[in-house]
């Protein structure tokens, strides 16, 4: 089971990391389409949870798996992939885009302005972004926020996979007896 979890977790984490890196290299505006691309890549990556659960159930456990065991496999795949995502973001943020929060804050305020926000709303948004920029200077906060971005998707996929792939007993094979 450990090998399946490790392999699927590393592949899922690699996909997440590669998509993150490529999107920042290729996208001019990292904020507009990045969220859709990011969550799409998360769903694609976490589809490996289904592979891990089904492989373990069918190849190593005689076609049987409980909801809890299936969820546990998905959880561990999610944790490995999410940790790789967080590590990739920390490297990318620290060494390649240390001004990310300034750009993100400016983008958020400009988006609110373009949406017709009042002066009071813009002032409130600016104050919130200033607080967030201060929090984002703390690496522990960055790690927590990054995990909070990706791990819930993995947990949701783990729940769905556990529900769909659980099997209490191997399905009996139905054969029809011929009356010769």
C-alpha positions in Angstrom: 0.0 0.0 0.0 2.8 2.4 0.8 4.3 2.0 -2.6 1.0 2.8 -4.4 0.4 5.8 -2.1 3.9 7.1 -2.7 3.9 6.6 -6.5 0.5 8.2 -6.9 1.2 11.0 -4.5 4.5 11.8 -6.2 2.9 11.8 -9.7 0.0 14.0 -8.5 2.4 16.4 -6.8 4.6 16.5 -9.9 1.6 17.4 -12.1 0.5 20.1 -9.6 4.1 21.5 -9.4 4.7 21.5 -13.1 1.4 23.2 -13.9 2.2 25.9 -11.3 5.6 26.5 -12.7 4.6 26.5 -16.4 1.6 28.8 -15.7 3.8 31.4 -14.0 6.3 31.2 -16.9 3.7 31.5 -19.7 0.9 33.6 -18.3 1.2 37.4 -18.5 -1.6 38.0 -16.1 -1.2 35.3 -13.4 -4.4 36.2 -11.6 -7.2 36.0 -14.2 -7.0 32.5 -15.7 -4.7 31.1 -13.1 -7.4 30.0 -10.7 -9.3 28.0 -13.3 -6.1 26.4 -14.5 -5.0 25.7 -10.9 -8.2 24.0 -9.8 -8.4 22.1 -13.0 -4.9 20.8 -12.5 -5.8 19.9 -8.9 -8.7 17.8 -10.1 -6.6 16.1 -12.8 -3.8 15.4 -10.3 -6.1 14.1 -7.6 -7.7 11.7 -10.1 -4.7 9.6 -9.1 -6.5 9.0 -5.8 -9.0 6.8 -7.8 -6.0 5.0 -9.3 -4.4 4.3 -6.0 -7.6 3.1 -4.2 -8.7 0.9 -7.1 -5.2 -0.6 -7.6 -4.9 -1.4 -3.9 -8.5 -2.8 -3.7 -8.2 -4.9 -6.9 -4.6 -6.1 -6.9 -3.7 -6.4 -3.2 -6.9 -6.8 -1.3 -9.0 -9.3 -3.3 -11.4 -6.6 -4.6 -12.5 -5.5 -1.1 -12.0 -2.1 0.5 -13.8 -0.3 3.3 -14.8 3.4 3.0 -12.3 4.2 5.8 -9.4 2.4 4.2 -10.1 4.0 0.8 -10.3 7.4 2.3 -7.0 6.8 4.2 -5.3 6.0 0.9 -6.7 9.1 -0.7 -5.7 11.2 2.3 -2.1 10.1 2.1 -2.0 10.6 -1.7 -3.4 14.1 -1.1 -0.9 14.9 1.7 2.1 13.9 -0.5 0.8 15.9 -3.5 -0.2 18.9 -1.4 3.2 18.9 0.3 5.0 19.0 -3.1 2.7 21.8 -4.2 3.5 23.8 -1.1 7.3 23.2 -1.4 7.1 24.2 -5.1 5.2 27.4 -4.2 7.6 28.3 -1.4 10.6 28.0 -3.8 8.8 29.9 -6.6 7.6 32.6 -4.2 10.9 33.0 -2.3 13.3 33.0 -5.2 11.4 34.0 -8.3 8.4 36.1 -7.4 9.0 37.7 -4.0 6.8 40.6 -5.0 3.8 38.3 -5.5 1.8 39.9 -2.7 2.3 43.4 -3.9 1.2 42.4 -7.4 -1.7 40.4 -6.1 -2.9 43.3 -3.8 -2.7 45.7 -6.7 -4.6 43.3 -9.0 -7.3 42.8 -6.3 -7.8 46.5 -5.8 -7.8 47.3 -9.5 -10.4 44.5 -10.0 -12.6 46.1 -7.3 -12.1 49.5 -8.9 -13.1 48.2 -12.3 -16.2 46.5 -10.8 -17.3 50.0 -9.6 -16.4 49.7 -5.9 -17.1 52.9 -3.9 -14.3 54.8 -2.3 -15.2 53.3 1.1 -15.2 49.8 -0.4 -11.8 50.5 -2.0 -10.4 51.8 1.2 -11.6 48.7 3.1 -10.2 46.4 0.3 -6.8 48.2 0.5 -6.7 47.9 4.3 -7.5 44.1 4.0 -4.7 43.7 1.4 -2.2 45.5 3.6 -3.0 43.2 6.5 -2.7 40.2 4.2 0.7 41.4 2.9 2.0 41.6 6.5 0.7 38.1 7.2 2.3 36.8 4.0 5.7 37.8 5.3 5.5 35.0 7.8 6.6 31.7 6.0 4.4 29.6 8.4 1.3 31.6 7.3 2.3 31.1 3.6 2.6 27.4 4.1 -0.8 27.2 5.9 -2.5 29.3 3.2 -1.0 27.2 0.4 -2.0 24.0 2.0 -5.5 25.5 2.5 -5.6 26.1 -1.2 -4.9 22.6 -2.4 -5.6 20.1 0.4 -9.4 20.5 0.6 -9.6 19.6 -3.1 -7.7 16.4 -2.4 -9.9 15.6 0.6 -13.0 16.1 -1.4 -11.7 13.8 -4.1 -10.7 11.3 -1.5 -14.2 11.2 0.0 -15.8 10.8 -3.5 -13.3 8.0 -4.4 -13.9 6.2 -1.1 -17.6 6.4 -1.6 -17.5 5.2 -5.2 -14.8 2.5 -4.8 -15.7 1.0 -1.5 -16.7 -2.7 -1.6 -17.5 -4.8 1.4 -17.2 -8.1 -0.4 -16.2 -9.3 -3.8 -19.2 -9.3 -6.1 -20.2 -12.8 -6.9 -20.0 -14.0 -10.5 -23.3 -14.9 -11.9 -23.3 -17.9 -14.3 -26.3 -19.4 -15.9 -26.5 -23.1 -15.8 -27.5 -24.7 -19.0 -30.0 -27.6 -18.9 -28.4 -30.0 -21.3 
